[in-house]
Amino acid sequence: MRLDELEVFKLLGTGLLGRVTLVKHGKTGQIYALKGMSKNAVVGNRLDPQLLSEISVQRDIDYVFLMRMVRTFADPRRVYILNQATLGG
């Protein structure tokens, strides 16, 4: 799966470092939550250790009641974390 295969169709929220969008994988139709963070904001706020820790923890956790990280992406401006979408209440 590549970043350019994901179609953004809804903004879920915004924060200090970026935003979370609901995306659909073009080939499979699978829905995900994509967290996109500005590299400049991460480094500027000295949050790179926390980001690496977040990715490490999410990668290693496999528990039915927690959202699973699918993979990460990066481009020249942003870092992305692709998670399972947990829709509903």
C-alpha positions as CSV (number, residue, x, y, z in Angstrom):
1,M,0.0,0.0,0.0
2,R,1.2,3.5,-0.9
3,L,0.2,6.9,0.4
4,D,-1.0,8.0,-3.1
5,E,-3.5,5.0,-3.1
6,L,-5.4,6.6,-0.2
7,E,-8.4,8.9,-0.9
8,V,-9.2,11.5,1.8
9,F,-12.9,11.9,2.2
10,K,-13.5,13.4,5.7
11,L,-11.6,15.5,8.2
12,L,-11.9,13.9,11.7
13,G,-9.9,16.4,13.7
14,T,-6.9,18.8,13.9
15,G,-4.3,19.4,16.5
16,L,-0.9,21.1,17.2
17,L,1.0,19.0,14.8
18,G,-1.4,18.2,12.0
19,R,-4.7,16.5,11.3
20,V,-6.5,13.2,11.3
21,T,-8.5,12.3,8.2
22,L,-10.7,9.4,7.2
23,V,-9.3,7.8,4.1
24,K,-10.2,4.9,1.8
25,H,-7.8,2.6,0.1
26,G,-8.5,2.9,-3.7
27,K,-7.8,-0.7,-4.5
28,T,-9.6,-2.5,-1.6
29,G,-12.1,0.1,-0.4
30,Q,-10.9,-0.4,3.2
31,I,-11.4,2.6,5.5
32,Y,-8.6,3.9,7.7
33,A,-7.8,6.9,9.9
34,L,-4.7,8.7,8.7
35,K,-2.8,10.9,11.1
36,G,-0.6,13.4,9.3
37,M,2.0,15.5,11.2
38,S,4.2,18.3,10.0
39,K,7.9,17.3,10.3
40,N,8.7,21.0,11.1
41,A,6.1,21.1,13.9
42,V,7.3,17.8,15.4
43,V,11.0,18.9,15.4
44,G,10.2,22.5,16.4
45,N,8.2,21.3,19.4
46,R,10.9,18.8,20.3
47,L,8.4,16.0,20.0
48,D,10.4,13.6,17.8
49,P,11.2,11.2,20.7
50,Q,7.5,11.1,21.6
51,L,6.6,10.4,18.0
52,L,9.1,7.6,17.7
53,S,7.8,6.2,20.9
54,E,4.1,6.4,19.7
55,I,5.0,4.5,16.6
56,S,7.0,1.9,18.5
57,V,4.2,1.3,21.0
58,Q,1.4,1.1,18.3
59,R,3.5,-1.2,16.2
60,D,4.0,-3.7,19.1
61,I,0.4,-3.7,20.5
62,D,-2.1,-6.2,19.4
63,Y,-5.2,-5.9,21.6
64,V,-8.8,-6.2,20.6
65,F,-9.9,-3.0,22.3
66,L,-7.1,-0.8,20.9
67,M,-6.9,0.7,17.4
68,R,-4.2,-1.1,15.4
69,M,-1.5,0.8,13.5
70,V,-1.4,-0.5,9.9
71,R,1.8,1.3,8.7
72,T,3.6,4.6,8.5
73,F,4.5,6.8,5.6
74,A,6.6,9.9,5.1
75,D,7.0,12.6,2.4
76,P,9.3,15.6,2.4
77,R,6.9,17.7,4.7
78,R,4.9,15.2,6.8
79,V,5.0,12.0,8.7
80,Y,1.8,9.8,8.6
81,I,0.5,7.0,10.8
82,L,-2.2,4.9,9.2
83,N,-4.6,3.3,11.7
84,Q,-7.6,1.1,11.7
85,A,-10.7,3.2,11.6
86,T,-12.9,2.8,14.7
87,L,-16.2,4.2,13.6
88,G,-19.4,4.3,15.6
89,G,-19.9,4.5,19.3
